[in-house]
């Protein structure tokens, strides 16, 4: 096996973006390296060889994972066996801790060096994961500045590399140009609907979001609605929209979530990485989440902070509303979203806070990742 093979697993759309930026740091440093494992379209565009479709791992929530457990466990078992045969110089698990940490521990136990990119949210919930991290990773690449110190206290080597999204998203964006690119009216307000990148999220949130949009349109008929959808979920999204009051009134676009966020005045958005993207676009938002009741109960019991959305966690305050589980009714979602359109001073203050946050997260992430990985390889 070539000493220049790096293996990676990125389990969902946000991980694909993170991993693609990591690859941007690896390729100049090791131009002859082959990159293999499981990844998405942005990784593939950079020459990555994916042995399984990334969508196979994009499952969230205890009950949802249980339903797909046999298939996911089979993929991990076959992937582990193949990696032990091929013996890559390094394995990098990109987020997806439920899949990657056990895999990393097995590989590291056999002598393969491992890096985990994105510290699991031990500061938010599931503090018990620290033992798994210690066993799994030779080094952790952290995307939030307070994380390396927390890990160091637990004996885990880590580096702050900045948040990759802070480099991808510019400090200022041209809202009108984004609207033109999406064929939206430049002079009418835009509401972006982002119900999530997983099939389970779409199933639990899209109908609520579409019903909320109907209520918003009744209150303010001039509103425009646009929703970016993962292409593999488009048929399901179209069926849900066709069954709603908003059939024909919401523009569904394949991907292009950044362009959609750039275009909007406010977004109704599923909790997850997309909320941080919205913050970096300096957009007001309403964060929502709804999932299987049993999954919610189990996750909620382990929550360590009062906030769920990343913008609120990073600002240590409820700077944007969170409507979760039973609270995420169509009427409540509509009211909270419309409230932003009637509060320009509140929007201006939020924009200032998000600009400050953007600066805190802005680093040369690809280079810092490559620097840290080089030290791991030389250890």
N, C-alpha and C positions, 0 to 999 in steps of 0.2 A: 504494500500500500504506500502511495506517495506520502511523504512527510508533510505535504502541502494540502492535505485534505482537512477541511473544517466542516463539522456536522452541526446542523442547526435545526431546531423545531420552533415554529411560530404557529400558534394554534387558532388564530382568528384574524380579522381584518386589521385591528389595531396593532397586533403583533407583527403582521406583514409590513406595516409602515415602519415600526421600530427596527425590525430586522433589515429592511432595505437600507436604512440609514447606517446601520452597523456595517453592512456590506460595503457601503461607500467609503468607510474608513479602512476596511480590511484589504480591499483590492489594490489601492496604491501601495500599501505596505508589503503585501504578498501577492503580486500580480499573477503568479502562476498557480495560486491555490485553487483547488476545486471546492465547491460549496454544495453540500448535499443534505438531505433530510426531508423535512416537511415544511412547506412554505406556500405563500400566496402569490398573486400576480405581480406585485411590485418586486418581490424577490426573484421571480422567474425572469422578469425583464432585465435583471442584472446578472443573468447567467446561472442562477441557482437551479439545481436539479432536485425536484420534489418527488419523493418516492411514493407518497400518498397524497390525495387531494386535501388541502388545508381544511375544507368544510367538514371533514369527518370529525375534527376535534372541536368545532365551534359549538359547544353545548355548555349551558350555564344552569346552575341550580342543582341541588341534591337529587330531586326526583327526576329531572331531565337527564342528568348524568347516569342515574341508575338504569333508565330506559335504554341507554346506548352503551352501557358498561361493557358488555361482552365484546362489542366491535372495537371500542376504544382500547380495552385491555389487550385485545389481540394485536392491534396495530403496534402498541408499545412493546409487546413481547417480541414480535417479528423485527421491529426496528432495533431493539436492544441486541438481538442475535446478529443482525447484519452489521451493526456498528462494532461489535466485539470481533467479528470476522475481519472487517476492513481496518479497524483500529485507527481512527482519525487522530490527528495531532491534538485536536481540541474539540470538545462538544460545548455548544452554546445553547442553553435553553432560554428562549425569548418569551417571557411572561408565562401564561398557561401553567401555573405552579402545580395544579393538581395532576397534570400529565408529566411535567418536566422534572419536578424535584425527585420523584421516585426513580425516574430514568437516570438522572444525573448521579444519584447515590449509587445505583447499580454499576454505572460505568466508572465512577470514581473509585469504587471499591475494587475494581479490577485494574486500576492504574491509569485510566484515561483522565486527562485533565479536564476540568469542567468550569464553566462560567455561567452564571445566571444573570440575565439582563432584565432588569426591573425587579427591585426588591418587593417581594410579596407584602401586602399591606398589614404587616404585623402591628403597626401603630394604629390601625383602624379596627381590625378584627382578626380573630384567629392567631393570637399571640403564641399559641402552642406550635405554630409552624417554625419557630426559630430553631428547634432541634432538628427538623428536617433540613433547613437551610444549612446548618452547620455541617451536617453529614453529606449534603449534596454538592456544595459549591466550593471550589478552591477560591473563587473570588466572585463578588457580586457587583454589578454595574448599577449604580443608583441614579434615578432620574429626579429625585427631590433632595435638596441640600441638607436636610436634617437626618437623612437615613444612615450615612456611614457611621456617625457617632453611635447611633442606636445599635447597629450591628457590631461595632467594635466592642461595646460593653458585653456582648455575648460571644466574643472571640471569633467573629467572622470578618475576614478580610473584605474590604469594599472600597469603591471609589465613587465620588460624585462626578457624573459626566454631563450634567445638564439634561434638560428634557428635549429629545429630538424634535418634538413638534414646535418648540420655540424657535428653531432654525428654519423649519419648513414654512411657517406662517409669518408673513411680514408684519412689522409693527403697525403699518398703515395699509389698508386695502381700498381699492376703488369700488365702492358699492354700486355705482351706476354702471360701470363696465361689467361687473358680474351679472347684473340684471340683463344687460344687453346680451351677454353670452348665453343666458338661460331663456332668452326670448320673453322676458317679463317687462311689464310696463315700468319705466324708470321712475315715474312720479307717484305710483300708488304703493302703500306700505305692503311689506312682504313678511309673512309668517313662515318660518322654516319648521317642518315637522320631521323629527329624527327619531323614529320608534325603535331603533337598534339595528345591529348588524347580524344578529342571530335569529334563526327561525323561531325559537321559543319566545324571544322578545317581541318579534313581529306579531306572533299569535296573541300575546297577552296585552300588547300596548297599541297596536295600529288601530283597532276598532275604537278604542277610547280616544285616541288622537283625532281620528276622523270625525267622531261625534263632537269632540270639543271644537274642531274647526267649523262644523256646521253651526254651532252656537255662536262662535265668533263672527261668522259671516252674517248671521241674522242681526247681530248687533252693529256690525260695521261692514256693509256690503262691498265697500271699495277694497277690502283686503284681498291680497293674492296669497295663495298657498302653494308651497313647493316642498317635495319630499324626496331626498336621495335614497335610493334603494340598492342594496347589493344585487348585482345582476342575477345571481342564482336564486334570489328570492322574489324576483319581479312578478312572476306569474301568481304567486301567493298574494303579494301586495295588491296586484290588480284585481284579484277576486274579492279581497276584503274591501277595497275601495268601491267596486261595482255594487256591493251589497249595502253601501252606506248612503247617507243623504248627500254626500259630497262627490258622487260619481260624476266625473267630467269636470270637477271644480278644483281638483288638486293636481298639480303637475308632478308626475313621477319621473325622476331622472335616474339613469343608471350611474351609481357612484356619484362622483363630483360633489361630495359633501362639503369640501372646502369652498367651492364656488357657491354652493347654496348658502353656507354660513356667511360668506362675504356679501351676499346679496340681501340678506334679511335685516329687518328692524328688530326682530325678536324671534327666539326659537323655543319651541316646546320639544323637549329632548329627553331621551332615555338616559338614566344614570350610567356612567361609564366613561371611557376615555374621550368620547365625543364632547362631553361637558367641558373638559379642559380645552379642547379645540375651540369650542364656542367662546370660552374665556379669552383665549389668545387672539381671537378675532374681535374681542372687546364687545361682544354682543350680550344684551340682557337675555335671560333665559328662565324657564320654569323646568326644573328637573323632576321627572316622574319615573316611577318604577312599579311594576306589578308582576308577580310571578306565582307559581304554584304555592298554595298556602302552607304546605308542610315545609317546603324549601325556605319560604320566608320566615317561618317560625324558627327554624334551626339557625338560619343566618343572623336573624335579629338578636337572638340570645347571646351571640358571640360578639356583637358590635361593641367597640371600646370607646367610640366618640359619638357625640350627638349628631354629627353630620354624615351624610352618605355621598353627596356629590363632591367631586374633586375640587371645584372652585371654593366651596365652603370649607372643606378640610384645609386647603392651603391658606385660606384667609382666616381660619379659626373663627368663623362667624357665618351666620346665615345671610350672606350677601345676596343670594338668590333663593327663591322659594323651592322647597322640596315637598312634593306630594307623592306619598308612597303607599302602595298596597290599597287598602280601602279608601284612603284619602284621595286617590287619583281618580275621582269621578269626572266625567266629561264637563260638567258645569264648573267644578272647582278648577280644572285645568284651563278652561276658557277664561274664567274670571281672572285668574292669576296672570295669564298671558296678556290679556287686554290691559291689565293694570299698568304694564310697562309702557304701553303706547300713550298713556295719559300722564306720564311722569317724566318729563324731559330732564328735570334737575336730578332725579334719582338715577336716570340712565347716565348722565354726565359723570356723576360721582362713581358709579360702577365702572365706567370706562377708565377713569383715572386709576382706580384700584387694580384693574386688570392690566393696565399698561405697566404698573409697578411689578406685578406678578410676572409678566412676560420678561422683564429685565432680569428678574431673579433666576429665571429658568434658562436664560440664553447663554449657551456655551458652545464651543466647537466640539459637539458631541462625537462625530465620527472619529476625529483625531484622538480625543481623550479615551474613547473605547479602544482604539488600536493600541494606544500607549499602555493601557492597563493589561490588555491581552498579551502584549509582547512581554511584559514583566511576568505574567503567569507562565508563559512558554519558557522563559529563561530560568525560572525558579528551580 
